[in-house]
Amino acid sequence: MRSPLKLRYYKQFELKPRSKDHGQARPISFKQRCQQTRQSWRRSRSSPRLRPQVGEGDAIFGTVTNQEVAELIFNSTSQEVDRRGITLPEIRGIGTYKAEIKLHAEVTAEVDIQVVPM
């Protein structure tokens, strides 16, 4: 036989029957929104273009930072991205590079970034 304290504990966590939502839309979780964002980025054919100053031999001055990529994505898609979740290869010249963006702990998107001369 269970003690009264344990019974009270078990009653707190009893499974209650779910109410039927009768056609009402359920709110979308953050993870699902991130997955939808990733899918929309995959479907779009245009990739964001970064236009840094270019020197001799198509080498850019300085490097491309995560903050620049976050601003570029926000300007092109109106989707805010945390700069700390962006992983970039070393960008030193003109070309197309893949940026890996962590939207959620379980959702990662890849975005092609074009570096073109001004």
DAHUKA-V615811 format. One record per residue. N is the residue number from 1. RES is the residue in three letters. PHI is phi as a letter, one per 40 degrees, with the letter a starting at -180 (none if undefined). NEAR is the number of other C-alpha atoms within 10 Angstrom. D_LAST is the distance of its C-alpha to the last C-alpha in whole Angstrom. Layout:
# DAHUKA-V615811
N,RES,PHI,NEAR,D_LAST ; N,RES,PHI,NEAR,D_LAST
This chain:
# DAHUKA-V615811
1,MET,none,5,79 ; 2,ARG,c,8,76 ; 3,SER,c,8,76 ; 4,PRO,d,9,75 ; 5,LEU,c,8,72 ; 6,LYS,c,11,71 ; 7,LEU,c,11,72 ; 8,ARG,c,11,70 ; 9,TYR,c,11,67 ; 10,TYR,c,12,67 ; 11,LYS,c,9,67 ; 12,GLN,c,9,64 ; 13,PHE,b,8,62 ; 14,GLU,c,8,64 ; 15,LEU,c,8,62 ; 16,LYS,b,6,62 ; 17,PRO,c,6,62 ; 18,ARG,c,6,58 ; 19,SER,c,6,59 ; 20,LYS,c,7,57 ; 21,ASP,c,8,54 ; 22,HIS,f,6,56 ; 23,GLY,g,6,53 ; 24,GLN,c,7,51 ; 25,ALA,c,7,47 ; 26,ARG,c,7,47 ; 27,PRO,c,7,44 ; 28,ILE,c,8,41 ; 29,SER,c,9,40 ; 30,PHE,c,11,37 ; 31,LYS,c,14,37 ; 32,GLN,c,13,37 ; 33,ARG,c,14,35 ; 34,CYS,c,19,32 ; 35,GLN,c,18,34 ; 36,GLN,c,12,33 ; 37,THR,c,17,29 ; 38,ARG,c,19,29 ; 39,GLN,c,12,30 ; 40,SER,c,12,28 ; 41,TRP,c,17,25 ; 42,ARG,c,15,26 ; 43,ARG,c,9,27 ; 44,SER,c,8,24 ; 45,ARG,c,9,22 ; 46,SER,c,13,18 ; 47,SER,b,15,17 ; 48,PRO,c,19,14 ; 49,ARG,b,17,11 ; 50,LEU,b,18,9 ; 51,ARG,b,13,5 ; 52,PRO,c,18,6 ; 53,GLN,c,13,6 ; 54,VAL,b,18,7 ; 55,GLY,b,11,11 ; 56,GLU,c,7,13 ; 57,GLY,g,8,14 ; 58,ASP,f,14,11 ; 59,ALA,c,16,12 ; 60,ILE,c,20,10 ; 61,PHE,c,13,12 ; 62,GLY,g,12,15 ; 63,THR,b,13,15 ; 64,VAL,c,18,14 ; 65,THR,b,14,17 ; 66,ASN,c,17,20 ; 67,GLN,c,14,19 ; 68,GLU,c,13,15 ; 69,VAL,c,21,16 ; 70,ALA,c,19,19 ; 71,GLU,c,17,18 ; 72,LEU,c,19,15 ; 73,ILE,c,19,18 ; 74,PHE,c,14,20 ; 75,ASN,c,12,18 ; 76,SER,c,12,18 ; 77,THR,b,13,21 ; 78,SER,g,10,23 ; 79,GLN,b,12,25 ; 80,GLU,c,13,25 ; 81,VAL,b,18,25 ; 82,ASP,c,13,26 ; 83,ARG,c,16,24 ; 84,ARG,c,11,27 ; 85,GLY,c,16,27 ; 86,ILE,b,20,24 ; 87,THR,b,16,24 ; 88,LEU,b,16,21 ; 89,PRO,c,10,21 ; 90,GLU,c,10,20 ; 91,ILE,b,16,16 ; 92,ARG,b,15,15 ; 93,GLY,a,21,13 ; 94,ILE,c,18,11 ; 95,GLY,i,12,13 ; 96,THR,b,16,15 ; 97,TYR,b,17,17 ; 98,LYS,c,14,20 ; 99,ALA,b,17,21 ; 100,GLU,c,16,24 ; 101,ILE,b,21,25 ; 102,LYS,c,20,29 ; 103,LEU,c,21,30 ; 104,HIS,a,15,34 ; 105,ALA,d,9,36 ; 106,GLU,b,9,37 ; 107,VAL,b,15,33 ; 108,THR,b,15,30 ; 109,ALA,b,19,27 ; 110,GLU,b,16,25 ; 111,VAL,b,17,21 ; 112,ASP,c,17,18 ; 113,ILE,b,20,15 ; 114,GLN,c,17,12 ; 115,VAL,b,21,9 ; 116,VAL,b,17,7 ; 117,PRO,c,17,4 ; 118,MET,c,8,0
